[in-house]
Amino acid sequence: MSQARVGNTIAWVTFIFSGGFLSLFVAVAILDIALLTRLVNEGFAWSIAWFGAYWQVLLLATFVIGLAIALSPYGKARLGDLPRPDNHRLKWLAMIMCTLLAGGGVFFAAAEPIAHFLSPPPVYGLETPSEAAVHAALAQSFMHWGFLSWAILGSLTTIIFMYLHYEKGLPMKPRSLLYPLVGRRVIDGWVGDVADAVCIVAVVAGTVGPIGFLGAQVSYGLADLFDVRDALPTQLLIVLGLVVLYTLSTVSGIRRGIQLLSIFNVSLALLLMAFILTLGPTRFLLENYVAAGGVYLANFIPMAAFRADQEWMGQWTLFFWGWFLGYGPMMAMFIARISNGRSIREVILSLSVLAPIVTSFWFTILGGTGLALETSTPGLISEPFSGFNMPGALLAITQQLPLGFLVSTLFLILTTVFVATTSDSMTYTISMVMCGDDSPPRVMRVFWGLIMGALAAVLLTLGGGSITALQYFIVITAVPVSLLLLPSLWVAPMLARRLSISQETKP
């Protein structure tokens, strides 16, 4: 029987620390955006310079140790307090697939491969666009959104959260990751409050940024497709619609809104993927998926450990990995919340292997179509993409497909729902941290949903520079969050072994 404890009191210290810091960020943005941008850029550069190598080792170690646990006899151990999972596998996988991708799952899938094709990553030593550059471009995208990125979201930390929550009765909060090191005082003391607050700030920064960017990017798309004026009022209306969507989803709970929205999102993505694969450059996509996958696996360690070009790494690999690290503890909490009754092996292999394979195929379908169009007609995609115009690249690709107008419209809808599915799960998880309850009060979910939307609207009103500053700020927050994740490298195997032994000795 579960020993998990829940509560309904608000963690006021965590609330004041996180809310106060976010308020300060917005205040500085209002008073002096140039100062904020300079401070964030300096902090970003410092974080990359001093912690970049550590992050690379941490992600590699997390992936390798997670696979070792999953493939060992400990992988059979069941997590949680249910004899079988409380969510159907397909519904469970749909919710997992919507955690990492968010809006990046569409815009970056279209834009990143073409960016790497036009300017090949330095690890490959390629100078100009070529057939080899096509493989390298897709392989580099696989590296950024593949095995290592997915693994850090919960392959090890999910084990820790679920063991400590269901076996020890500890709250499912980021602070619990430190319990095996410092004991009970981190649960009730100020160190735990700070740990929780830092993770909340990181995930709010990482979620508010995409909300604001979605407003700007979808507004661009609507102007291109429907001749709607691309202006601030349109962007704010898009943000308002998104906030209403994900707030209603998180209020209705995991089994209803969050699950249904995720299923709709994944179903639409699969439909569009099948459409492009069938009516697009089918042979090009299949051949290059296999070829790029081979390049990815052959160069896996050289790409993951590449250090020769610090400026490039900061703008690409370490930016992405800092972003995903910032999400790490909170995403793991959400995955733990929906994975009751599943085995360690199922959680790790689904998260660290299956999800990256599907993500890589998605990047090949969308970004690979852009590469096929660009190689056949140079400038067809690269010119709209000029200046790193991600929605320009997306629409340039989709409008070349059969039923281009309809497909383009569906992709804008898909992007919106992708952001909503990340926002609703993070709103739910932040509320869990604030209340220490697996099913936090609806009023708390509404509050955080509206707060994130309001922050995005304010920063969008101040201009794109403030949204960009917030996006880069999550990389700074990844510094303390990554230190919080470090103990999972040895704590997770220990707890997996302990759980396996206890289940084997039960009558």
C-alpha positions as CSV (number, residue, x, y, z in Angstrom):
1,M,0.0,0.0,0.0
2,S,1.2,3.5,-0.8
3,Q,2.8,5.6,1.9
4,A,2.7,8.6,-0.3
5,R,1.6,11.8,1.5
6,V,-0.2,14.7,0.0
7,G,-1.1,18.1,1.4
8,N,-3.0,21.2,0.5
9,T,-0.8,23.9,2.1
10,I,0.9,26.5,-0.1
11,A,4.7,26.5,0.0
12,W,4.9,30.3,0.6
13,V,8.7,30.5,0.7
14,T,9.0,28.8,-2.7
15,F,6.1,31.0,-4.0
16,I,7.7,34.2,-2.8
17,F,11.1,33.3,-4.1
18,S,10.0,32.2,-7.5
19,G,7.3,34.8,-8.0
20,G,9.5,37.6,-6.7
21,F,12.3,36.7,-9.0
22,L,10.0,36.5,-12.1
23,S,8.5,39.9,-11.1
24,L,12.0,41.4,-10.8
25,F,12.8,40.0,-14.3
26,V,9.7,41.7,-15.8
27,A,10.4,44.9,-13.9
28,V,13.9,45.2,-15.3
29,A,12.6,44.4,-18.7
30,I,10.2,47.3,-18.4
31,L,12.7,49.7,-17.0
32,D,15.8,48.9,-19.1
33,I,15.6,46.1,-21.7
34,A,19.1,46.9,-22.9
35,L,20.5,46.3,-19.3
36,L,18.5,43.0,-19.0
37,T,19.7,41.8,-22.3
38,R,23.3,42.5,-21.4
39,L,23.0,40.8,-18.0
40,V,21.4,37.7,-19.6
41,N,23.9,37.5,-22.4
42,E,26.8,37.7,-19.9
43,G,25.2,35.1,-17.6
44,F,24.5,32.9,-20.7
45,A,28.2,33.1,-21.8
46,W,29.4,32.4,-18.3
47,S,27.2,29.4,-17.9
48,I,28.3,27.9,-21.3
49,A,31.9,28.5,-20.6
50,W,32.0,27.1,-17.1
51,F,29.3,24.4,-17.2
52,G,29.1,23.4,-20.9
53,A,31.5,20.5,-20.6
54,Y,29.9,19.3,-17.4
55,W,26.4,19.3,-19.1
56,Q,27.8,17.2,-21.9
57,V,29.2,14.6,-19.5
58,L,26.0,14.7,-17.4
59,L,23.7,14.0,-20.4
60,L,25.9,11.2,-21.7
61,A,26.2,9.6,-18.3
62,T,22.4,9.9,-17.7
63,F,21.6,8.1,-21.0
64,V,24.2,5.3,-20.5
65,I,23.3,4.6,-16.9
66,G,19.6,4.7,-17.7
67,L,20.0,2.1,-20.4
68,A,22.2,0.0,-18.1
69,I,19.4,0.0,-15.5
70,A,16.7,-0.7,-18.0
71,L,18.5,-3.7,-19.5
72,S,19.6,-5.1,-16.2
73,P,17.4,-7.4,-14.0
74,Y,16.5,-4.2,-12.0
75,G,14.5,-3.0,-15.0
76,K,11.7,-5.4,-14.2
77,A,10.9,-3.6,-11.0
78,R,7.5,-1.8,-11.0
79,L,7.2,1.8,-10.0
80,G,4.5,3.2,-7.9
81,D,1.8,1.5,-5.9
82,L,-0.5,0.0,-8.6
83,P,-0.4,-3.6,-9.8
84,R,-0.8,-2.4,-13.4
85,P,-0.6,1.0,-15.1
86,D,-3.4,3.5,-14.6
87,N,-3.0,4.9,-18.1
88,H,-3.4,3.0,-21.4
89,R,0.0,2.7,-23.1
90,L,-0.9,4.7,-26.2
91,K,-2.4,7.5,-24.1
92,W,0.7,7.4,-21.8
93,L,3.1,7.6,-24.8
94,A,1.1,10.5,-26.3
95,M,1.5,12.5,-23.1
96,I,5.2,11.7,-23.0
97,M,5.7,12.7,-26.7
98,C,4.2,16.1,-26.0
99,T,6.6,17.0,-23.1
100,L,9.9,17.8,-24.9
101,L,8.7,18.9,-28.3
102,A,6.4,21.9,-27.6
103,G,6.5,24.5,-30.3
104,G,10.1,23.5,-31.2
105,G,8.7,20.3,-32.5
106,V,7.3,22.1,-35.5
107,F,9.3,25.3,-36.1
108,F,12.8,23.8,-35.2
109,A,11.9,20.6,-37.1
110,A,11.4,22.8,-40.2
111,A,14.2,25.3,-39.6
112,E,17.1,23.5,-37.9
113,P,18.0,21.0,-40.7
114,I,18.0,23.7,-43.3
115,A,20.2,25.9,-41.0
116,H,22.7,23.1,-40.6
117,F,22.6,22.3,-44.3
118,L,23.4,25.9,-45.3
119,S,26.1,26.2,-42.6
120,P,27.4,22.7,-41.8
121,P,28.2,21.9,-38.2
122,P,32.0,22.2,-37.5
123,V,32.3,18.7,-36.2
124,Y,32.0,17.3,-39.8
125,G,34.5,19.6,-41.4
126,L,32.2,20.3,-44.4
127,E,32.5,23.7,-46.1
128,T,29.5,24.0,-48.4
129,P,26.1,22.4,-48.9
130,S,26.3,18.9,-50.4
131,E,24.8,15.5,-50.2
132,A,27.0,14.8,-47.2
133,A,25.8,18.1,-45.7
134,V,22.2,16.8,-45.9
135,H,23.1,13.8,-43.8
136,A,25.1,15.9,-41.4
137,A,22.3,18.4,-41.0
138,L,19.7,15.8,-40.1
139,A,22.2,14.0,-37.8
140,Q,23.0,17.1,-35.9
141,S,19.3,17.8,-35.4
142,F,18.9,14.2,-34.1
143,M,21.7,14.9,-31.6
144,H,20.0,18.0,-30.3
145,W,16.5,16.4,-30.0
146,G,17.5,12.8,-29.6
147,F,18.6,10.2,-27.0
148,L,20.5,12.5,-24.7
149,S,17.8,15.3,-24.6
150,W,15.0,12.8,-23.9
151,A,17.0,10.9,-21.3
152,I,17.6,14.0,-19.1
153,L,13.9,14.5,-18.8
154,G,13.4,11.6,-16.5
155,S,15.1,8.3,-17.2
156,L,16.8,8.4,-13.8
157,T,15.0,11.1,-11.9
158,T,11.6,9.4,-12.4
159,I,12.9,6.4,-10.5
160,I,14.0,8.6,-7.6
161,F,10.7,10.6,-7.5
162,M,8.5,7.5,-7.6
163,Y,10.6,5.5,-5.1
164,L,10.8,8.3,-2.5
165,H,7.1,9.3,-3.0
166,Y,5.5,5.9,-2.9
167,E,7.9,4.0,-0.7
168,K,9.0,6.8,1.7
169,G,6.0,9.1,1.6
170,L,8.0,12.1,0.5
171,P,6.5,15.0,-1.5
172,M,6.9,14.8,-5.3
173,K,9.0,18.0,-5.4
174,P,12.4,18.8,-6.9
175,R,13.8,19.0,-3.3
176,S,13.3,15.3,-2.9
177,L,16.1,14.6,-5.3
178,L,18.5,15.8,-2.5
179,Y,17.0,13.6,0.2
180,P,19.3,10.7,-0.4
181,L,22.3,13.1,0.2
182,V,21.2,15.3,3.1
183,G,18.2,13.6,4.6
184,R,15.0,14.9,6.1
185,R,16.2,18.5,6.6
186,V,16.1,19.3,2.9
187,I,12.4,18.4,2.9
188,D,11.5,20.9,5.6
189,G,14.3,23.5,5.3
190,W,15.1,26.5,3.2
191,V,17.5,24.6,1.0
192,G,14.5,22.6,-0.3
193,D,12.5,25.8,-0.8
194,V,15.3,27.3,-2.9
195,A,15.7,24.1,-4.9
196,D,12.0,24.0,-5.7
197,A,11.9,27.8,-6.6
198,V,14.9,27.5,-8.9
199,C,13.2,24.7,-10.8
200,I,10.0,26.6,-11.0
201,V,11.7,29.7,-12.4
202,A,13.5,27.6,-15.0
203,V,10.4,25.9,-16.2
204,V,8.4,29.1,-16.2
205,A,11.2,30.8,-18.3
206,G,11.3,27.8,-20.6
207,T,7.5,27.8,-21.1
208,V,6.7,31.5,-21.2
209,G,9.3,32.0,-23.9
210,P,7.6,29.5,-26.3
211,I,4.2,31.1,-25.5
212,G,5.4,34.5,-26.5
213,F,7.2,33.2,-29.6
214,L,4.1,31.3,-30.6
215,G,2.1,34.5,-30.6
216,A,4.7,36.1,-33.0
217,Q,5.2,33.1,-35.2
218,V,1.6,32.2,-35.6
219,S,0.7,35.8,-36.3
220,Y,3.3,35.7,-39.1
221,G,1.7,32.6,-40.5
222,L,-1.8,34.0,-40.3
223,A,-0.6,37.1,-42.2
224,D,0.9,34.9,-44.9
225,L,-2.1,32.6,-45.2
226,F,-5.1,34.8,-44.4
227,D,-3.8,38.3,-44.9
228,V,-4.4,39.0,-41.2
229,R,-2.4,42.0,-40.0
230,D,0.8,40.8,-38.3
231,A,0.7,43.2,-35.3
232,L,0.8,43.1,-31.6
233,P,-3.0,42.9,-31.1
234,T,-3.0,39.8,-33.2
235,Q,-0.1,38.3,-31.3
236,L,-1.8,39.0,-28.0
237,L,-5.1,37.4,-29.1
238,I,-3.2,34.3,-30.1
239,V,-1.5,34.2,-26.7
240,L,-4.9,34.7,-25.0
241,G,-6.4,31.8,-27.0
242,L,-3.5,29.6,-26.1
243,V,-3.8,30.4,-22.4
244,V,-7.5,29.6,-22.4
245,L,-6.8,26.3,-24.1
246,Y,-4.0,25.0,-21.8
247,T,-5.7,26.4,-18.7
248,L,-8.9,24.5,-19.4
249,S,-6.8,21.4,-20.1
250,T,-4.9,21.5,-16.9
251,V,-8.0,22.3,-14.8
252,S,-9.8,19.3,-16.2
253,G,-6.9,17.1,-15.1
254,I,-4.5,14.5,-16.4
255,R,-7.2,11.9,-17.3
256,R,-9.3,14.3,-19.2
257,G,-7.9,17.6,-20.7
258,I,-4.2,16.9,-20.6
259,Q,-4.6,13.4,-22.0
260,L,-7.2,14.3,-24.6
261,L,-5.1,17.3,-25.9
262,S,-2.0,15.1,-26.1
263,I,-3.9,12.4,-28.0
264,F,-5.3,15.0,-30.4
265,N,-1.8,16.5,-30.9
266,V,-0.1,13.2,-31.6
267,S,-2.9,12.1,-33.9
268,L,-2.7,15.3,-36.0
269,A,1.1,15.0,-36.1
270,L,0.9,11.4,-37.3
271,L,-1.7,12.3,-39.9
272,L,0.5,15.1,-41.3
273,M,3.5,12.9,-41.2
274,A,1.7,10.2,-43.2
275,F,0.5,12.8,-45.6
276,I,4.0,14.2,-46.3
277,L,5.6,10.8,-46.4
278,T,3.0,9.6,-49.0
279,L,2.7,12.7,-51.2
280,G,6.0,14.4,-50.5
281,P,9.6,13.3,-51.5
282,T,9.1,9.8,-50.1
283,R,12.3,8.1,-51.4
284,F,14.4,11.1,-50.4
285,L,13.0,11.1,-46.9
286,L,13.4,7.3,-46.3
287,E,16.9,7.1,-47.7
288,N,18.1,10.1,-45.8
289,Y,16.5,9.0,-42.5
290,V,18.5,5.8,-42.7
291,A,21.7,7.6,-43.9
292,A,21.5,10.4,-41.3
293,G,20.7,7.8,-38.6
294,G,23.9,6.0,-39.5
295,V,25.9,9.3,-39.4
296,Y,24.3,10.1,-36.0
297,L,25.2,6.7,-34.5
298,A,28.7,6.6,-36.0
299,N,29.5,10.1,-34.7
300,F,27.5,9.9,-31.5
301,I,30.4,10.4,-29.1
302,P,32.3,13.0,-31.3
303,M,29.1,15.1,-31.6
304,A,28.1,14.7,-27.9
305,A,31.6,15.6,-26.7
306,F,32.5,18.2,-29.3
307,R,34.4,21.2,-27.7
308,A,36.4,22.7,-30.6
309,D,34.1,25.6,-31.5
310,Q,32.7,27.1,-28.3
311,E,30.8,29.9,-30.0
312,W,28.9,27.4,-32.2
313,M,28.3,25.1,-29.3
314,G,26.8,27.9,-27.3
315,Q,24.4,28.9,-30.0
316,W,23.3,25.3,-30.8
317,T,24.1,22.2,-28.7
318,L,24.6,23.8,-25.3
319,F,21.7,26.2,-25.8
320,F,19.3,23.2,-26.4
321,W,20.8,21.1,-23.6
322,G,20.7,24.0,-21.1
323,W,17.1,24.5,-22.0
324,F,16.2,20.8,-21.5
325,L,18.2,20.6,-18.3
326,G,16.2,23.5,-16.9
327,Y,13.0,21.4,-17.6
328,G,14.6,18.2,-16.2
329,P,13.2,17.9,-12.6
330,M,9.7,19.2,-13.4
331,M,9.3,17.1,-16.5
332,A,10.4,14.1,-14.5
333,M,7.7,14.9,-11.9
334,F,5.1,14.9,-14.6
335,I,6.3,11.7,-16.1
336,A,6.3,10.1,-12.6
337,R,2.8,11.4,-12.1
338,I,1.5,9.6,-15.2
339,S,3.6,6.4,-14.9
340,N,2.2,4.7,-11.8
341,G,2.3,0.9,-12.2
342,R,4.8,0.8,-15.0
343,S,8.2,-0.9,-14.9
344,I,11.5,0.9,-14.8
345,R,12.4,-0.8,-18.1
346,E,9.3,0.5,-19.8
347,V,9.7,4.1,-18.6
348,I,13.4,4.3,-19.5
349,L,13.2,2.6,-22.9
350,S,10.1,4.6,-23.9
351,L,11.6,7.9,-22.9
352,S,15.3,7.4,-23.9
353,V,14.9,5.2,-27.0
354,L,11.4,5.1,-28.5
355,A,10.6,8.9,-28.1
356,P,13.9,10.0,-29.7
357,I,13.5,7.6,-32.7
358,V,10.0,9.0,-33.3
359,T,11.3,12.6,-32.9
360,S,14.1,12.0,-35.4
361,F,11.7,10.6,-37.9
362,W,9.5,13.6,-37.4
363,F,12.4,16.0,-38.0
364,T,13.3,14.0,-41.1
365,I,9.7,14.2,-42.5
366,L,9.4,18.0,-42.0
367,G,13.0,19.2,-42.2
368,G,14.0,16.6,-44.8
369,T,11.2,17.8,-47.1
370,G,12.7,21.3,-46.8
371,L,16.1,19.9,-47.7
372,A,14.7,18.0,-50.7
373,L,13.1,21.2,-51.9
374,E,16.2,23.3,-51.3
375,T,18.5,20.8,-53.1
376,S,16.3,20.6,-56.1
377,T,15.6,24.4,-56.3
378,P,18.3,26.4,-54.4
379,G,16.8,29.3,-52.6
380,L,13.2,27.9,-52.4
381,I,13.5,27.4,-48.7
382,S,16.7,29.3,-47.8
383,E,15.4,32.7,-49.0
384,P,12.2,32.7,-46.9
385,F,14.4,31.3,-44.0
386,S,16.9,34.2,-44.3
387,G,17.5,35.8,-41.0
388,F,16.5,32.6,-39.1
389,N,12.8,33.1,-40.0
390,M,11.5,29.9,-38.6
391,P,7.8,30.4,-39.5
392,G,9.0,31.5,-43.0
393,A,10.9,28.2,-43.4
394,L,7.8,26.2,-42.2
395,L,5.4,27.9,-44.6
396,A,7.8,27.7,-47.5
397,I,7.9,23.9,-47.0
398,T,4.2,23.3,-46.4
399,Q,3.0,25.5,-49.2
400,Q,5.0,23.4,-51.7
401,L,3.0,20.3,-50.8
402,P,-0.3,19.2,-52.3
403,L,-3.2,21.0,-50.6
404,G,-0.5,23.5,-49.4
405,F,-2.9,26.0,-47.9
406,L,-4.8,23.3,-45.8
407,V,-1.5,21.7,-44.7
408,S,0.0,25.0,-43.7
409,T,-3.1,25.8,-41.6
410,L,-3.0,22.4,-39.9
411,F,0.7,23.0,-39.1
412,L,-0.2,26.3,-37.4
413,I,-2.9,24.5,-35.4
414,L,-0.4,21.7,-34.5
415,T,2.2,24.2,-33.3
416,T,-0.3,25.9,-31.1
417,V,-1.4,22.6,-29.5
418,F,2.2,21.5,-29.1
419,V,2.8,24.5,-27.0
420,A,-0.4,24.0,-25.1
421,T,0.4,20.4,-24.2
422,T,3.7,21.4,-22.7
423,S,2.1,24.4,-20.9
424,D,-0.7,22.4,-19.4
425,S,1.6,19.7,-18.0
426,M,4.0,22.3,-16.6
427,T,1.2,24.3,-15.1
428,Y,-0.1,21.1,-13.4
429,T,3.4,20.3,-12.2
430,I,4.2,23.7,-10.8
431,S,0.9,23.5,-8.9
432,M,2.0,20.2,-7.5
433,V,5.2,21.7,-6.2
434,M,3.3,24.6,-4.6
435,C,0.8,22.5,-2.8
436,G,2.7,19.2,-2.3
437,D,-0.3,17.4,-3.7
438,D,-0.6,14.9,-6.5
439,S,-3.9,16.5,-7.5
440,P,-3.4,20.2,-6.8
441,P,-6.4,22.5,-6.3
442,R,-7.9,23.8,-9.5
443,V,-7.6,27.4,-8.4
444,M,-3.8,26.9,-8.1
445,R,-3.7,25.5,-11.7
446,V,-5.7,28.4,-13.0
447,F,-3.5,30.9,-11.2
448,W,-0.2,29.6,-12.7
449,G,-1.8,29.2,-16.1
450,L,-2.8,32.8,-16.1
451,I,0.5,34.0,-14.6
452,M,2.5,32.4,-17.4
453,G,0.2,33.8,-20.0
454,A,0.3,37.3,-18.5
455,L,4.2,37.1,-18.4
456,A,4.3,36.2,-22.0
457,A,1.9,39.0,-23.0
458,V,3.9,41.6,-21.0
459,L,7.2,40.5,-22.5
460,L,5.7,40.3,-26.0
461,T,4.4,43.9,-25.6
462,L,7.9,45.0,-24.6
463,G,9.3,43.6,-27.8
464,G,11.0,40.4,-29.1
465,G,14.2,41.2,-27.2
466,S,12.6,40.5,-23.9
467,I,11.2,37.1,-25.0
468,T,14.6,36.2,-26.4
469,A,16.2,37.3,-23.1
470,L,13.9,34.9,-21.2
471,Q,14.7,32.1,-23.6
472,Y,18.4,32.5,-22.9
473,F,17.8,33.0,-19.2
474,I,16.7,29.3,-18.9
475,V,20.2,28.3,-19.8
476,I,21.4,30.3,-16.8
477,T,18.9,28.5,-14.5
478,A,20.2,25.2,-15.9
479,V,23.4,25.7,-13.8
480,P,21.8,25.1,-10.4
481,V,19.3,22.7,-11.8
482,S,22.0,20.5,-13.4
483,L,23.7,20.3,-10.0
484,L,20.4,19.1,-8.5
485,L,20.3,16.4,-11.2
486,L,23.9,15.2,-10.6
487,P,23.2,12.8,-7.6
488,S,20.7,10.9,-9.8
489,L,23.7,9.2,-11.5
490,W,24.4,7.0,-8.5
491,V,21.1,7.4,-6.5
492,A,18.9,6.0,-9.2
493,P,20.8,2.7,-9.7
494,M,20.9,2.2,-5.9
495,L,17.1,2.8,-5.6
496,A,16.3,0.6,-8.6
497,R,18.3,-2.2,-7.0
498,R,16.6,-1.7,-3.6
499,L,13.1,-1.7,-5.3
500,S,13.9,-4.8,-7.3
501,I,15.1,-6.7,-4.2
502,S,12.1,-5.6,-2.1
503,Q,9.6,-6.7,-4.8
504,E,11.3,-10.1,-5.2
505,T,11.1,-10.8,-1.5
506,K,7.4,-9.9,-1.2
507,P,5.1,-12.9,-0.9
